[in-house]
C-alpha cells in the first residue's frame, strides 16, 4: 500500500479509482503490505480517510504473516521479545504469545518508529543467547510524505551487525507470504499479478512466486534503479493512475479527487 496507494498520509492520485475498479469488476484482490506497524482495522480506517473503502478481509500484513509463521513453529505461549508497533504486537497477542524481555525464545522485529538503543541491546543479548531472530520484512527504506526514510531492514541490519546472525524474514520477497495471499483470495498463480513500488521485495517476490509483476514508480523504486537492476518487472507504470488509465482507456485528471 505504501508507495502504491499513498505516501504517509498523502493519497496517490488514481488510488481510489483503481480499487473501485477492482471492486466493480469483482476482481479478487488483497492489499498485501510489508508494513507491520498497523492492524488490519487500522489500515481499513486509514484507507477510509483517503476515500478507499475495503474490509479487513482485504488486508494482509507482514505482522500477520509473522504471527502465522510463529504459530506453526513455536510451542503455545512461547515467549517473544518484540521490536515493533501495535500491528505486530496485536498479531502476536492474538496467537497467544507472551511478551518478555528476559528468557525470550524468539526475537521478532518489525518497523519501530520509537526504536531505542535499549531495545537493540536487549534484542542483541537475546539473539546472542540463542533466541531465534525473526524479521517481518527486509525493506531498508520506507516512502513517507517527507521522502524516503529508514525502514525495518535498517533495524534488521543493525541487529545482524551486532549479533552475526541473519534474520529469518517472513514478508516479501519470501514466497510464503505470496502463497498465503493466493490462498486467502482463492485464486491460482496463473493470471495473478502483484503491483508494487519496490524491485527487491514486490517484483523479486512476485517473480519467485510465479506471478505477473507490475512496478509503479510512485514509491521507492526509480527509473534509474530499474535500468540498472537485474530484477525485471513485466510491466512498469509511473503510478497507479497510469495503470488505471492503461487498463480502462479512461484518462483521469492530473490530480484525482481523493
HELIX and SHEET records of a PDB file:
HELIX    1   1 UNK A   15  UNK A   24  1                                  10    
HELIX    2   2 UNK A   40  UNK A   49  1                                  10    
HELIX    3   3 UNK A   56  UNK A   58  5                                   3    
HELIX    4   4 UNK A   62  UNK A   73  1                                  12    
HELIX    5   5 UNK A   86  UNK A   94  1                                   9    
HELIX    6   6 UNK A  117  UNK A  128  1                                  12    
HELIX    7   7 UNK A  152  UNK A  163  1                                  12    
HELIX    8   8 UNK A  175  UNK A  185  1                                  11    
HELIX    9   9 UNK A  199  UNK A  203  3                                   5    
HELIX   10  10 UNK A  204  UNK A  208  1                                   5    
HELIX   11  11 UNK A  223  UNK A  227  1                                   5    
HELIX   12  12 UNK A  240  UNK A  248  1                                   9    
SHEET    1   A 2 UNK A   6  UNK A   7  0                                        
SHEET    2   A 2 UNK A  10  UNK A  11 -1                                        
SHEET    1   B 2 UNK A  31  UNK A  33  0                                        
SHEET    2   B 2 UNK A  59  UNK A  61  1                                        
SHEET    1   C 5 UNK A  98  UNK A  99  0                                        
SHEET    2   C 5 UNK A  79  UNK A  83  1                                        
SHEET    3   C 5 UNK A 106  UNK A 109  1                                        
SHEET    4   C 5 UNK A 132  UNK A 135  1                                        
SHEET    5   C 5 UNK A 168  UNK A 169  1                                        
SHEET    1   D 2 UNK A 141  UNK A 144  0                                        
SHEET    2   D 2 UNK A 147  UNK A 150 -1                                        
SHEET    1   E 3 UNK A 193  UNK A 196  0                                        
SHEET    2   E 3 UNK A 212  UNK A 216  1                                        
SHEET    3   E 3 UNK A 235  UNK A 237  1                                        
END                                                                             
